[in-house]
Amino acid sequence: MAWQYSDKTKILFMNAVNGNDKSHFGEIEDADGVGEHGSIACGDAMRFYFKVKKGATPLEDKIIAAKYSTFGCTSAIASSEALCEIIEKGDYTPIEALKIRNEDIVQFLEGLPSQKIHCSVMGAEALEAAVANWAERRGVDLEAMGIKLGLKEDEGSRLVCTCFNVTEAELKRRIVELNLHTIEDVIGALKAGGACGACQHAPGGIQDLLDERWGVQSEETTQNTATPKLSPFQLAKKIEAVIEKEVRPMLADDNGDVEIIDIKENLVYVTLTGACATCPGASGTIQYVIEKKLRENVDDSLRVIQV
């Protein structure tokens, strides 16, 4: 599926995949700090490295180089590039680098699709792990300095989302840090709850943790969520499946095809390609073929818009 990215995001991504000299993709063999976050099994994984210029004391060390190796999508790679650029341009010590939040990465990229915010969170988590690694090597006691890293809180914490390995401690922390109020917010920021959905309304699950932080929903709201609404991730996957199985074969009969450009709530933006792109009946194809199939098989509120 295609997402709508900013020009900045596209440039950083292309620099990485094309091996541009400006890219930070790669390893630092003699790195002073190394951290990992994510899992290939979950779809995104990142290893982050930084090199310091040692100061008179460890707390005066300055980060002079940052690199990463990432397995993931456009957003994951671009977010990793953005993190490295922010650090290198900011003249940070490792401790100061901990102030970088996922919001800074998103802002640097001039925005990310809501379904891809979790990629910026991954970079911030990998940075935190790398700083912890640096501190251990340099004999810096972060806890004695009053610095409590989230990854320490996660150790031994109950696993809430087994699909994406998200713990109760991480959920509680991110709900507050990222101001997450709904299950859809959590899925967009952390992926948690966006696959099988079993943890969304299970006892001690995502909704319970949201209620614990922000208060229990009203009876009316609870009734409205009795049948869980499809998450953005689930909606996108279902739309893709219907396009692939129901729509593409019909368009192929006329040597045409369709490409999904973006999905925003109940709006599906598409482009017709092949013979369909110049067909006088293109508007009818949009309304009576694509939109009709999606409404019948996914959600009757969906609207398809040609771009």
C-alpha positions as a Python dict, from the first residue, in 0.01 Angstrom:
ca = {
    (1, 'M'): (0, 0, 0),
    (2, 'A'): (119, 355, -71),
    (3, 'W'): (136, 624, 199),
    (4, 'Q'): (154, 999, 157),
    (5, 'Y'): (497, 1115, 273),
    (6, 'S'): (656, 1459, 296),
    (7, 'D'): (932, 1552, 53),
    (8, 'K'): (1179, 1546, 344),
    (9, 'T'): (1085, 1188, 427),
    (10, 'K'): (1122, 1080, 64),
    (11, 'I'): (1465, 1244, 32),
    (12, 'L'): (1602, 1079, 346),
    (13, 'F'): (1463, 741, 242),
    (14, 'M'): (1609, 763, -109),
    (15, 'N'): (1948, 872, 27),
    (16, 'A'): (1954, 552, 234),
    (17, 'V'): (1836, 303, -28),
    (18, 'N'): (2060, 452, -298),
    (19, 'G'): (2370, 447, -78),
    (20, 'N'): (2408, 825, -92),
    (21, 'D'): (2709, 963, 96),
    (22, 'K'): (2467, 1171, 306),
    (23, 'S'): (2304, 856, 439),
    (24, 'H'): (2373, 730, 792),
    (25, 'F'): (2285, 371, 708),
    (26, 'G'): (2554, 129, 825),
    (27, 'E'): (2751, 28, 1131),
    (28, 'I'): (3014, 191, 1352),
    (29, 'E'): (3252, -93, 1434),
    (30, 'D'): (3411, 80, 1735),
    (31, 'A'): (3089, 242, 1856),
    (32, 'D'): (3075, 381, 2208),
    (33, 'G'): (2702, 316, 2234),
    (34, 'V'): (2488, 48, 2068),
    (35, 'G'): (2116, -5, 2118),
    (36, 'E'): (1839, -210, 1960),
    (37, 'H'): (1463, -186, 1946),
    (38, 'G'): (1188, -378, 1770),
    (39, 'S'): (1180, -721, 1615),
    (40, 'I'): (1197, -843, 1257),
    (41, 'A'): (909, -1075, 1344),
    (42, 'C'): (702, -764, 1418),
    (43, 'G'): (795, -597, 1089),
    (44, 'D'): (1037, -328, 1213),
    (45, 'A'): (1374, -355, 1387),
    (46, 'M'): (1652, -104, 1443),
    (47, 'R'): (2007, -108, 1573),
    (48, 'F'): (2151, 234, 1656),
    (49, 'Y'): (2521, 324, 1697),
    (50, 'F'): (2702, 637, 1810),
    (51, 'K'): (3063, 743, 1850),
    (52, 'V'): (3176, 1002, 2103),
    (53, 'K'): (3468, 1237, 2142),
    (54, 'K'): (3568, 1163, 2499),
    (55, 'G'): (3571, 1457, 2738),
    (56, 'A'): (3760, 1520, 3061),
    (57, 'T'): (3480, 1327, 3233),
    (58, 'P'): (3225, 1085, 3082),
    (59, 'L'): (2951, 1347, 3120),
    (60, 'E'): (3147, 1574, 2884),
    (61, 'D'): (3158, 1315, 2604),
    (62, 'K'): (3016, 1455, 2278),
    (63, 'I'): (2846, 1248, 2010),
    (64, 'I'): (3035, 1302, 1684),
    (65, 'A'): (2885, 1029, 1463),
    (66, 'A'): (2564, 827, 1451),
    (67, 'K'): (2457, 540, 1228),
    (68, 'Y'): (2187, 275, 1218),
    (69, 'S'): (2086, -50, 1055),
    (70, 'T'): (1712, -82, 1010),
    (71, 'F'): (1479, -348, 882),
    (72, 'G'): (1149, -182, 802),
    (73, 'C'): (942, 45, 583),
    (74, 'T'): (999, 390, 434),
    (75, 'S'): (899, 556, 762),
    (76, 'A'): (1132, 340, 970),
    (77, 'I'): (1432, 418, 748),
    (78, 'A'): (1354, 789, 718),
    (79, 'S'): (1296, 817, 1095),
    (80, 'S'): (1633, 653, 1158),
    (81, 'E'): (1801, 898, 919),
    (82, 'A'): (1626, 1188, 1090),
    (83, 'L'): (1740, 1076, 1435),
    (84, 'C'): (2104, 1060, 1321),
    (85, 'E'): (2088, 1405, 1163),
    (86, 'I'): (1926, 1561, 1470),
    (87, 'I'): (2196, 1418, 1695),
    (88, 'E'): (2493, 1510, 1474),
    (89, 'K'): (2373, 1864, 1418),
    (90, 'G'): (2284, 1921, 1783),
    (91, 'D'): (2627, 1880, 1947),
    (92, 'Y'): (2476, 1646, 2208),
    (93, 'T'): (2628, 1459, 2496),
    (94, 'P'): (2472, 1112, 2534),
    (95, 'I'): (2274, 1237, 2836),
    (96, 'E'): (2148, 1541, 2642),
    (97, 'A'): (2046, 1315, 2352),
    (98, 'L'): (1791, 1149, 2582),
    (99, 'K'): (1585, 1468, 2551),
    (100, 'I'): (1509, 1381, 2186),
    (101, 'R'): (1153, 1253, 2159),
    (102, 'N'): (959, 1094, 1879),
    (103, 'E'): (778, 1427, 1828),
    (104, 'D'): (1113, 1583, 1735),
    (105, 'I'): (1170, 1311, 1474),
    (106, 'V'): (821, 1355, 1328),
    (107, 'Q'): (867, 1732, 1313),
    (108, 'F'): (1206, 1692, 1144),
    (109, 'L'): (1038, 1475, 879),
    (110, 'E'): (766, 1738, 832),
    (111, 'G'): (505, 1487, 945),
    (112, 'L'): (431, 1116, 913),
    (113, 'P'): (108, 929, 833),
    (114, 'S'): (-71, 856, 1162),
    (115, 'Q'): (-35, 481, 1100),
    (116, 'K'): (344, 522, 1086),
    (117, 'I'): (412, 718, 1406),
    (118, 'H'): (537, 398, 1570),
    (119, 'C'): (848, 421, 1348),
    (120, 'S'): (961, 741, 1522),
    (121, 'V'): (902, 578, 1860),
    (122, 'M'): (1131, 293, 1755),
    (123, 'G'): (1419, 538, 1693),
    (124, 'A'): (1378, 707, 2031),
    (125, 'E'): (1376, 367, 2206),
    (126, 'A'): (1691, 250, 2022),
    (127, 'L'): (1866, 574, 2118),
    (128, 'E'): (1777, 519, 2484),
    (129, 'A'): (1917, 165, 2469),
    (130, 'A'): (2239, 296, 2311),
    (131, 'V'): (2282, 559, 2584),
    (132, 'A'): (2235, 287, 2847),
    (133, 'N'): (2506, 86, 2673),
    (134, 'W'): (2741, 389, 2669),
    (135, 'A'): (2674, 456, 3038),
    (136, 'E'): (2761, 98, 3131),
    (137, 'R'): (3087, 117, 2936),
    (138, 'R'): (3185, 455, 3083),
    (139, 'G'): (3081, 372, 3440),
    (140, 'V'): (2803, 630, 3452),
    (141, 'D'): (2530, 554, 3707),
    (142, 'L'): (2220, 693, 3539),
    (143, 'E'): (1987, 604, 3828),
    (144, 'A'): (2212, 793, 4071),
    (145, 'M'): (2168, 1095, 3843),
    (146, 'G'): (1791, 1059, 3866),
    (147, 'I'): (1763, 926, 3511),
    (148, 'K'): (1528, 630, 3489),
    (149, 'L'): (1516, 478, 3143),
    (150, 'G'): (1195, 326, 3013),
    (151, 'L'): (1370, 8, 2907),
    (152, 'K'): (1448, -63, 3274),
    (153, 'E'): (1081, -28, 3361),
    (154, 'D'): (992, -273, 3083),
    (155, 'E'): (1213, -552, 3219),
    (156, 'G'): (990, -818, 3369),
    (157, 'S'): (673, -619, 3296),
    (158, 'R'): (361, -807, 3192),
    (159, 'L'): (326, -852, 2815),
    (160, 'V'): (0, -696, 2697),
    (161, 'C'): (34, -716, 2316),
    (162, 'T'): (191, -1048, 2222),
    (163, 'C'): (182, -970, 1848),
    (164, 'F'): (420, -673, 1887),
    (165, 'N'): (581, -754, 2225),
    (166, 'V'): (456, -439, 2401),
    (167, 'T'): (461, -451, 2780),
    (168, 'E'): (229, -294, 3034),
    (169, 'A'): (507, -63, 3151),
    (170, 'E'): (574, 66, 2800),
    (171, 'L'): (204, 117, 2732),
    (172, 'K'): (155, 312, 3055),
    (173, 'R'): (458, 527, 2982),
    (174, 'R'): (367, 600, 2621),
    (175, 'I'): (0, 669, 2699),
    (176, 'V'): (118, 961, 2911),
    (177, 'E'): (419, 1076, 2704),
    (178, 'L'): (232, 1069, 2371),
    (179, 'N'): (-106, 1174, 2512),
    (180, 'L'): (-280, 863, 2376),
    (181, 'H'): (-651, 854, 2454),
    (182, 'T'): (-797, 584, 2229),
    (183, 'I'): (-706, 238, 2106),
    (184, 'E'): (-657, 390, 1760),
    (185, 'D'): (-402, 633, 1909),
    (186, 'V'): (-212, 343, 2066),
    (187, 'I'): (-207, 144, 1743),
    (188, 'G'): (-78, 442, 1547),
    (189, 'A'): (200, 515, 1799),
    (190, 'L'): (306, 166, 1906),
    (191, 'K'): (136, -85, 1673),
    (192, 'A'): (6, -256, 1988),
    (193, 'G'): (-344, -391, 1930),
    (194, 'G'): (-320, -347, 1555),
    (195, 'A'): (-283, -710, 1449),
    (196, 'C'): (-510, -974, 1600),
    (197, 'G'): (-679, -717, 1825),
    (198, 'A'): (-717, -960, 2117),
    (199, 'C'): (-546, -722, 2361),
    (200, 'Q'): (-769, -425, 2283),
    (201, 'H'): (-1057, -509, 2518),
    (202, 'A'): (-914, -803, 2715),
    (203, 'P'): (-897, -772, 3096),
    (204, 'G'): (-587, -567, 3170),
    (205, 'G'): (-565, -482, 2801),
    (206, 'I'): (-522, -154, 2617),
    (207, 'Q'): (-867, -12, 2694),
    (208, 'D'): (-829, -92, 3064),
    (209, 'L'): (-493, 88, 3074),
    (210, 'L'): (-643, 388, 2895),
    (211, 'D'): (-933, 395, 3142),
    (212, 'E'): (-689, 366, 3432),
    (213, 'R'): (-504, 677, 3313),
    (214, 'W'): (-784, 895, 3172),
    (215, 'G'): (-1093, 762, 3349),
    (216, 'V'): (-1356, 504, 3257),
    (217, 'Q'): (-1558, 573, 2945),
    (218, 'S'): (-1920, 675, 2968),
    (219, 'E'): (-2183, 403, 2922),
    (220, 'E'): (-2268, 546, 2579),
    (221, 'T'): (-1905, 533, 2467),
    (222, 'T'): (-1867, 181, 2602),
    (223, 'Q'): (-2172, 70, 2406),
    (224, 'N'): (-2030, 226, 2092),
    (225, 'T'): (-1710, 27, 2134),
    (226, 'A'): (-1877, -303, 2219),
    (227, 'T'): (-1807, -410, 1862),
    (228, 'P'): (-1448, -292, 1815),
    (229, 'K'): (-1396, -62, 1519),
    (230, 'L'): (-1129, -166, 1272),
    (231, 'S'): (-794, -9, 1353),
    (232, 'P'): (-624, 195, 1076),
    (233, 'F'): (-385, -99, 1028),
    (234, 'Q'): (-668, -354, 1005),
    (235, 'L'): (-875, -128, 778),
    (236, 'A'): (-583, -78, 538),
    (237, 'K'): (-515, -452, 523),
    (238, 'K'): (-881, -532, 456),
    (239, 'I'): (-903, -268, 182),
    (240, 'E'): (-586, -403, 21),
    (241, 'A'): (-726, -757, 26),
    (242, 'V'): (-1053, -656, -141),
    (243, 'I'): (-869, -453, -406),
    (244, 'E'): (-642, -750, -478),
    (245, 'K'): (-908, -1022, -486),
    (246, 'E'): (-1222, -844, -604),
    (247, 'V'): (-1123, -532, -797),
    (248, 'R'): (-794, -598, -978),
    (249, 'P'): (-920, -906, -1169),
    (250, 'M'): (-1214, -702, -1303),
    (251, 'L'): (-992, -414, -1416),
    (252, 'A'): (-736, -652, -1564),
    (253, 'D'): (-1000, -777, -1807),
    (254, 'D'): (-984, -430, -1964),
    (255, 'N'): (-602, -400, -1934),
    (256, 'G'): (-634, -163, -1639),
    (257, 'D'): (-530, -149, -1276),
    (258, 'V'): (-561, 66, -962),
    (259, 'E'): (-307, 194, -709),
    (260, 'I'): (-394, 295, -353),
    (261, 'I'): (-238, 635, -278),
    (262, 'D'): (-358, 697, 77),
    (263, 'I'): (-628, 611, 330),
    (264, 'K'): (-757, 878, 567),
    (265, 'E'): (-1037, 763, 795),
    (266, 'N'): (-1321, 663, 554),
    (267, 'L'): (-1160, 818, 243),
    (268, 'V'): (-962, 595, 7),
    (269, 'Y'): (-750, 783, -247),
    (270, 'V'): (-664, 587, -562),
    (271, 'T'): (-515, 632, -907),
    (272, 'L'): (-634, 433, -1207),
    (273, 'T'): (-355, 300, -1427),
    (274, 'G'): (-322, 120, -1759),
    (275, 'A'): (-619, 146, -1993),
    (276, 'C'): (-843, 259, -1706),
    (277, 'A'): (-643, 583, -1669),
    (278, 'T'): (-771, 721, -2000),
    (279, 'C'): (-1107, 550, -2010),
    (280, 'P'): (-1406, 788, -2050),
    (281, 'G'): (-1590, 578, -1793),
    (282, 'A'): (-1324, 620, -1524),
    (283, 'S'): (-1562, 793, -1281),
    (284, 'G'): (-1804, 504, -1317),
    (285, 'T'): (-1525, 257, -1245),
    (286, 'I'): (-1443, 445, -927),
    (287, 'Q'): (-1803, 461, -805),
    (288, 'Y'): (-1965, 142, -933),
    (289, 'V'): (-1671, -99, -918),
    (290, 'I'): (-1411, 4, -660),
    (291, 'E'): (-1626, 196, -412),
    (292, 'K'): (-1911, -55, -441),
    (293, 'K'): (-1683, -351, -367),
    (294, 'L'): (-1518, -178, -71),
    (295, 'R'): (-1852, -78, 80),
    (296, 'E'): (-1989, -429, 40),
    (297, 'N'): (-1684, -608, 180),
    (298, 'V'): (-1520, -362, 421),
    (299, 'D'): (-1729, -68, 547),
    (300, 'D'): (-2035, 95, 392),
    (301, 'S'): (-1910, 441, 493),
    (302, 'L'): (-1604, 424, 268),
    (303, 'R'): (-1564, 674, -16),
    (304, 'V'): (-1319, 631, -302),
    (305, 'I'): (-1159, 943, -449),
    (306, 'Q'): (-955, 950, -770),
    (307, 'V'): (-632, 1153, -761),
}
